[in-house]
Amino acid sequence: MAGSSRADMVKDLGAIRIYGDGSVYRLKLDELDISAIPVMCEDSVCWKDFTYDEPSDLLRIYKPKSTTGTSSDVHKLPIIVYLHGGGFCVGSREWPTCHNGCLRLTSSTGAVVVAPDFGLSPEHRVPAIFDNIIHAVRWIGGRARDEWLSEGEGGRVEIDLERVFVVGDSSGRTVAHHLAVRLGMYNSLISQLNCQERFFAERLGSPASQVLEAGVAGRRDHPWANPFNPSSPDLEASVLRCILVIAGGNEIMKDRIEDYVKRLAEMGKAVEYRVFEGQYHDFFLNDSYSETGGEVAQAIKHFIFETCA
């Protein structure tokens, strides 16, 4: 077994093993069940990996190949920042579930999708992960006229920094929430959407939207996991509007999702709640090219181009 020559194992968390000498071993992609998931081929989308923080922090950018559906010679496309799940401990833009979901979002919405990898626990603890992602978002802001991004069939492409959305699944929802709240307090242009157990997207002061929630180390009421903890940022005072929440009908945390919707509505936030019956945790990413996956993608598209127009 990998790591057998190290000091005695302290914790075996399935996909991650922590050893007595402090070393960490994460199962490689081909050692995980998800490696059997087929990687989709989407002819309407092209993608490329970039380094956003030397020496090793990478992100993957997806863009539509064709922008001929618009009338201008310069096509300004909204941005979706996708944050993967994995309990803060595992996950990557390279996982087939993540890659397929980003392909689906790009092809269905016509947006540029950015999927960053970021520091994982226990080496990188919450809230350091949030700082890592803020760095990635600022890096994106400096690439608005990147040569590769600008190339498009039908005209020149630019990313629209006035329309930035953040998508997070599972623990990625938590990262997305705190990212939006933190940046929103400084009137930054950042929005977000959550594509899984719950979808919510909220508008921050300028054109923007966002998402939220998950658990931290099993502590449901930790301030980083519970947005309504007295020690959490004040959501009532935050500029969060125009919220879309999507949940699977069989989502294990559905009670907390509905409580989230109810309490935000009581704060005067405009919340739309949609339930996909029969669906479970991570239902969009687990089968993003299913009929239901298409419906979810269309809901996101409507949110971006209609609700937040």
N, C-alpha and C positions, 0 to 999 in steps of 0.2 A: 504494500500500500504506500502511496506517495507520502513522504515525510516520515517513514518508519525509522529512519536513522536519527531523527531529532529527539529532543527530550520528550518525556511522556506527554501524551495528549491531555490537554486540560478540558477542552470542549470540542465535541463533534456536533456541529449544527447542520449536518447534511451536506450542503453545498460549500461549507466553509469549516475548516478545522484550525483550532488554535492550540499551539504547543507550549510546553512549559518554559522553553527558552524565549518565548515571546514571538516566535515566528508564526506566520499565518499562511495556510494553504487553501486556495480556492479551486474548486473543481474546474477543469478546463471545459470548454464548450462541448468537446466530443465525449466528455464524461457525464454530461447532463442529459436528462430525458428530452429536453427541448431540442437536442441536436438532431432528433429524428423528424422535426417539423420541416417541411419543405420550404426552401427560400423561393419566394415568388419572383417572377420576372415581369417587370412593368415597362413596356416599350415607350410609354409616354413620359417617363421620368428618367433623369440621369442624376448621379450622385458622386460625391467626392469627399475624401477624408482630409481634414486639416488639423494642424497643431495649434491650439489656442493658448497654451501655457507651456513653455519649454520646461523640462525636456520631453514630457510624456503625456500630457493631457490632450486628448484628441476629441474631435467632434466630426460628425458626418452631416453634410449638407445635401439635401434633395431639392431639385427644382424641376418644374415642367420643361419638357423639351421644346414645346411649341407654345407661343403666346399669341397665336393668330386670332384668337377669339376677341381680342381687344382692338380698339380703333386707333390708338396712339402709336407713334413710332417708338416711344419709350414706355415700357410696361412696368408700372410700380406694383409689385406683388407683396401681399401681407406675409408676415413671418409667423410660423408656429415653432416654438421651442419645445421639443419633446424631452421630458425627463423620465428616465426608466425607473421601474420599481426594483424590488429585491431586498426589502427590509434594511436598506442603507448599507448592506454588507456585500451584496452580489449584484450582478447585472451589467449590461454593456450595450452600446449601440449595435454591436455585432450579433447579438442574440437574434435568431430568426424571427421571434415574435416582435421584437422592437423594429427590426428592419422592415418586415412586412407591413407593420402598422404605419410606419413612416411613408412607405411607398403608397399605401392606400390613401393616407391623408393628402399627400401631394397630388396624386392623380385625381382625387375626388374634389379637392378644394381649389386647386390651381395655385396654392400658396407655396412659398419656400419653407421647407421643414428643416430644422436644425436639431440634431440629436447629439448632445455632448456626453462624453464619459466624464466622471468626476470621482474625487477621492472617496473611498469606501471605508466604513468602520470595520474593525476597531482601529486601524491605523489613522483614519481621519474621522474624528467624532463630530456629531451634530453639536453646535451649529457651524463648524468649520466647512461642512459640505455646502452650506448655503453661500458662504463666501466664495467658494470655488465656482459655483454656478453664476454668481454675480460677475465674476471675472469673465466667464464665457459670454455672458450677455453683452458686456461692454466690448468684448472683442468683436462680436457680431456687428455692433454699432459702427465699428471702424472699418467694416468690410462692405459698406453699402454699395460701393462702385467697383468691387472686385472684378478682375478681368474675366475669370471663369463664370462668375455669377452673371455678368453682363451679356454673355453670349446666349442668344436664343433665336429659335426659328420664328421669323415674323417681326423681329425688331429687338432693340436693346432692352435688357432687363435691369431693373433696380429694385432692391428690397425697400419696402416702405416702413420706415422707422416710426411712422405714426400709427401703424397697425401691427403690433407685436402681440402674439398670443403664446401662452405657455401651456403645454399639455403634459400632464403627469399621470402615471398609473401607479397604483398601490402606494408605496412609500414616496414615490415621485410626486404624488399629490401634495404631500406635506412640504416637500422642498418647494414646489410651485407656489403654495399658499404663502409661505414665509417670504419667498422671493418677492412676490407681488406686494404684500403688505409693507415689507421693508422699503422697497423702491418707491412705492406709492406715497409713502410719507415724505419723500423728497421730490414729489411731482415728476418722477421719472416715467418715461413712456414704456410701460411693460404690461402685457396682458397675459391672461392664461386661461387655460381650458383643461379640464381633466377628462381623459378618455377612458374611463373604466368604470369601476364600481360606482363612481359618481362622476358626474361631469358637472363642474360648475365653472362658469366663466364670469368674471366680474369686470366691470369697467372701472379703471382708475381715472382720475381727473381728466387727462387727455385721452384720445382714443386708446383704449386699453381694456383688458379683461383678465380674469384669473380663476384660480382653482385651489382645492385644499384637502387635506387630512389623511391620517393613518396613525399607526401606533409607533412609539419609540420604546424599544427594549421591553415590550410587554406592559408598559405603564400607560394605561389609557388616558390618565389625567395629567401626564407630564405636559408642561407648557408648550413643548415642541410638537406634541401630539394632539392636545385638546385646545382648539382655538378659543374656547370660552373659559379657560382657566384664568383666575384673577391675575396671574402673573403673565398671561399672554398679551400680545399687543391689543389695544382697544379697537375692536372691529367696528364698533358703533361710530367712532371718530374717524375711521379710515374712509378714504374716498373709494368705495367699492360699490359699483352699481351695475345693473343689467347682468343678472346672474343666471346662467343655465346650469341646472343640475340634472345629470343623467345617472340612473342606477339600474342594475340588474334586479329583476323581481325576486331572485333567490340570493341576492348579495348578503353575505354573512354579517356585514356591518350596516345593513339597511336602516336599523333603528337610529343609529348615530347620524346617518345621512339625512334622514327625515327630520331629526332634531336640529341639524345644521340649517336645513331649509327653513324650518319654522322660526328659529331664533333670528336668522338674518332678516326674514320677512318682518318680524316684530321690531327690528331696528330701522325699518323703513326702506330696506334694500329691495329692489325689483327682482324677484326670483321666479324663474320658470323651472318646474320639476317634471322630468320625463322618466318613466319606468319602462324598461324592456323586459316584459314578462318571460319567465323561464330561464333568464340569464343569471350567471354567477359572477364571482369575483374575476376581474380581468377579462371579461367576456369579449371585449373588442379586440385586444391584442391576441388573445388565444385563437381567434378565427376572424381576422380583419377582412378577409375576402369572402366571407359568408354574406347571405342576404341581410342579416342583422347588422353585420359590419358595415355594409353599404348604407344602411339607414342611419347608423351612428355618424358616419362620415358626412352624410347629407345634412344631418342636424348641426354639425360643426360648421359646414359651409354656410348654412342659413344664418347661423349666429354671427359669423364673420362678416358676411356681405349684406345681410338684411338687418338683424337686430342691432349690430354695432355700426351700421353705416352712418 
